[in-house]
Amino acid sequence: MAGLSFDHGNGSSAEANRAFKKQLNKVYGWYTGGFLVFIVLLAIAEQMGLSRAAIGIVFLLATVALYAGIGIMSRTSDAAEYYVAGRRVPAVYNGMATGADWMSAASFIGMAGTLYLSGYGGLAFIMGWTGGYCLVALFLAPYLRKFGQFTIPDFLGARYGGNLPRTIGILAAILCSFTYVVAQIYGVGLITTRLSGVAFEIGIFLGLGGILVCSFLGGMRAVTWTQVAQYIILIIAYMIPVVWLSVKQTGVPIPQAIYGSQLQKVTAAEQRLIDDPKEKEVIAIFKQRADEFGAKLKDIPAALAADRAAAQAKVDELKAANAPLADVQAAERALAAVPKDEAAAKTAWTAAQAANNARARPLAGMPRHAQQFAGNPEGTDAEKTAFDTSRRNFLALVFCLMVGTAALPHILMRYYTTPSVKEARQSVTWSLFFIFLLYFTAPALAVLVKYEIFTTLVGTPFDKLPDWIAAWNRVDPALLSVTDINGDGIFQLGEMRIGGDIIVLATPAIGGLPYVISGMVAAGGLAAALSTADGLLLTIANALSHDLYYKMIDPNAPTGRRVMISKILLLVVALLAASVAAQKPADILFLVSAAFSFAAAAFFPALVLGIFWKRANKWGASLGMIAGLGITFYYMATTQPWMRGIFGVTSPVELWWGIQPISAGLFGVPLGFAVIIIVSLLTPAPDREVQELVEHVRYPNLVPAK
């Protein structure tokens, strides 16, 4: 990046823009070539004996140092540069930066894993997220760019007038962005741990340094050029292992083209595994364990006393027989693991019963990959109900992800950085293209990995299982654990518990590629998580410094103070998010999806009606945002297990029409629209000047600007 000066001045001539874009093409062309050469050199070093630990550390340090270098080169105290990158980012590069901003840990790490575990149901994420960009292009991006504000709360304050809509917008932006950024930092910790071997909590704070150095020093300008660099890394890292698996399995280097044929093979392998007597043996053992825990739950006091007595007797027996110290210590650990009281026993045994029941099913509890929905529309009443509920949740999730995408503050902020409204539209098109490259590949990746595991891994003796299984088990046993349940020494599918968050990261090892490719994929995942975290942290810090401090507390604050306050707040929010992520609060995909429901319910009705209905007013927008976000948060807090635990909700879970908490925005969005419309009609209309501004933004050739 040494040849590029990011301080490109304030000129706005077409010639200057063309020269700047030409310079960008040259620099990022050299950068891409340099990255590929770096990979080749590391591969050669691996063949010459460079250790895996060293490769991981080299990847971690090199990529973080690269992003830090761009951040240092792009440092600025100018408000326009810090908040909107000087509004000089060409459409193609803004599209690439948006793609990186969008390719969060959920897209890069979680999506293919979700497709692996849930098959057809996982396509809701691809359909919803991709469809959301169509809504952005049609309803929001160009119009928001015409209004010309720095942030979404800024737009709400300007469009609806007064500090109330702005304040609600600030709180909503912080809520959805903070939820989202916790998921990204969780992903950063996961990847950093895999690369460097440090503890998960330490990995989080190591990765945090890479996040902060860009957004802290240069704001949106540094984040933009870093995200372009990160997109190049992440798309190369994502594509190479998938292309390799495609060639290995079919000889065709286009994974998207062989998706259908490999899915047919996976379907055949699924039937073979369902009929396998060894798999049925494993299922029976899990069912027996679930029944044993069920029996304990019928008389908890007696079962707890029996367990404690048996564990104590085992310890006494081993000590009396002068057994080896390791055996005695193992027995003492088993005694310590016995629940302390009846409440703890009930919690532990209920969870164990549910976990064993979940695995006491064919295909390790996974649905058939090509099966559209659960249940059967032509079956029993229970099967028909299951089918209807599954289909309803699929459509609800698609809706929430689409509308949430169109309302995420950190994504909409990106369209404030283009030179013109025309380039804002072009930027959305480029964003869709760069996102499409990964999204069109993810379903193929899931099927190729599933085929590899079903046909190569299953049936392998336990003492010959590949190294990557033990490596990931050390990172986090909850993500991957393998146990010889039936004691035959042969690996069956039902004996592996795997989390979706490691599928992409483990793909190179599953395909038998050199470790340097695993390091590259981890670096790609790190780039995805860092790029999104940068944008989210900047959104939160800007909402507080620009919208709260500058617009509401001290309108006369000098530029330098505003930017400095933003940087201080960014640091505080980043450390707070890292401390929450270190608690491993929930899986990445739920956290991300919760952020989408929050954004959809809080912002989408207010943004759309603010642009397309001049009668929408301050009171309607304020109450609409509160109502939509409130009902969404309430539904999640009363139905999602992790949130129920946080808020101490003990009442039975009652799902409305069977809708899962991940799609809670389904209730918030229509309520938000209804409240805004009704309240706006019952209260005074906005000022004439505001109504004329709305008309001018929509019809600039018909309504003159004031």
Secondary structure, DSSP 8 states (H G I E B T S, - for coil): -TT--S---S---HHHHHHHHHHHHHHHHHHHHHHHHHHHHHHHHHHTT--HHHHHHHHHHHHHHHHHHHHHHT----HHHHHHGGG---HHHHHHHHHHHH--HIIIIIHHHHHHHHGGGGHHHHHHHHHHHHHIIIIIHHHHHHH--SSHHHHHHHHH-SHHHHHHHHHHHHHHHHHHHHHHHHHHHHHHHHHH---HHHHHHHHHHHHHHHHHHHHHHHHHHHHHHHHHHHHHHHHHHHHHHHHHHHS-S-TTTTHHHHHHHHHHHHHHHHH-HHHHHHHHHHHHHHHHHHHHHHSHHHHHHHHHHHHHHHHHHHHHTT--HHHHHHHHHHHHTS-SSHHHHHHHHHHHHHHHHHHSSGGGG---TT--SSS-TTS-HHHHHHHHHHHHHHHHHHHHHHHHHTT-HHHHGGGGSSSSHHHHHHHHHHHHHHHHHHHTTHHHHHHHHHHHIIIIITT-BGGG--HHHHHHHHH-TTTEEE--TTSSSB--GGGEEE-GGGHHHHHHHHTT--HHHHHHHHHHHHHHHHHHHHHHHHHHHHIIIIIIIIIII-TT--HHHHHHHHHHHHHHHHHHHHHHHTT--S-HHHHHHHHHHHHHHHHHHHHHHHHH-TT--HHHHHHHHHHHHHHHHHHHHHH-HHHHHHHT--S----GGG--GGGTHHHHHHHHHHHHHHHHHHS----HHHHHHHHHHH-TTTS---
